[in-house]
Amino acid sequence: MSVLANDGFARKLKPVMVSGREVLPIIEGGKGVGASNGKSAGAFAAAGAVGTFSGVNQLEFDAEGKVIPLVYQGKTRRDRHEELVENGIRAAISHAKMAHDLAGGKGRIHVNVLWEMGGCERVLEGLLAGAKGLVHGVTCGAGMPYRLSDIAEKYNVYYHPIISSMRAFRALWKRAYSKSQHLLGSVVYEDPWLAGGHNGLSNSEDPKRPEDPYPRVAELRRFMNEVGLNDTPIIMAGGVWHLKDWEHWLDNPEIGPIAFQFGTRPLLTKESPIPEAWKHRLMTLDEGDVFLNRFSPTGFYSSAVNNDFIRELRGREERQVPFATEPTGYMTEPFPFGPRKRPHYITPEDMERATRWIAEGYSEPMKTPDETLMFVAPAKANEILVDQIECMGCLSHCRFSNWKDHDDYTTGKKADPRSFCIQKTLQDIVRGGDSEQNLMFSGHNAYKFKQDPFYSNGFVPTVRELVDRIVTGY
């Protein structure tokens, strides 16, 4: 805890008890699909903080440190799903060992999983059984992980649920977590408007009207105090850049014990596993370049860089018209659809729009589950169909491919071509794929890389240098 101990702000930062040890109130965000790993997590722990490696379809490395491509041999989705789960367990164990070795007995090591990822419970239990004692805590969001506390009890690790409202935590507490209070390591409040990746916006919240996190976190603390969780820290996640901006949260009885999760800033470190092109792109972003959208096959809102990949998805959404299979009301214009060119009826105004899109090259209509026709170029239509066919079951429920990871293995709904294969694009970008043509998750504060003097002249810090900087307040 001696980091910059003479600095005035650093003296205000009190250590917090996280997963059984006092650490700096600095948490590495886990992110997913290779955007954090054993190397980055071990470096954060070695600096006296909490390192978090992703347990979400993590990349596997050979003895020389090169990525082992996951080539699916299975002919069916269920077969490929089994391969995905097995690889996820092997890879996660290897990253837990890497993080443990690099930490040198300091800090804490957490794993981050998404409750709605395909086979989540199997991957998590396989990791905790195979890396016993190497992982101190499990961070988990993207859904309502009621069984997280049961798994924590089974393997004697701390659990850290990610929520975006007091109501969500109250439901988790009353149904499950009250029985495992002693292993509740923290409650992670993730700002649903500013966090990168998937966001926990509810149907009652306006994605265009961000709310101040202070009253929401204060409300969470009041409930936690009511049920005896006075000493359990809250971890503020999403929108955190300079801790100076959060000074009024420190030693504040309305907030209580507090730590701060950094998801975006760790992307730009020497230990960060993301490719150099991704790091360089982060340094060029302006305010507003991160776009809150609902294209994800999970059905959740998510925040990503508004690149060509996102713009193409926005185009799909704009190029669609409702249809009827029989003429009705204003839907009187027959539009031939499918191999047999059966008529589908649209309005005269929509016929004009469809004719224009076809002339522009978007000549392939595709049906959506909402009884609309979406118009894309033939090559894109073929890519969508191939990706749907090659689904490997990376989510528990996928609206893009209609996969479900249990029961009858289908959501029972039509596949939605307005979405995309999230596994494919995230695996591609983390392996060095085009940063314009792939999904690039990021928090909304990423534009500050360009403005923050710490990163001037293209400076990329080590994790230790970043932690030293953070504790000064900047």
Helices and strands as residue ranges (DSSP letters): H 8-12, E 16-18, E 21-23, E 26-28, H 38-46, E 50-54, H 77-103, E 108-114, H 120-130, E 137-141, H 148-155, E 158-163, H 166-175, G 177-183, E 187-190, E 197-199, H 213-226, E 234-237, G 243-249, E 258-262, G 265-267, H 276-282, E 290-293, E 301-305, H 308-318, E 320-322, E 333-337, E 342-346, H 348-359, E 364-367, E 372-376, H 378-389, H 422-430, G 444-447, H 448-451, G 453-458, H 463-470
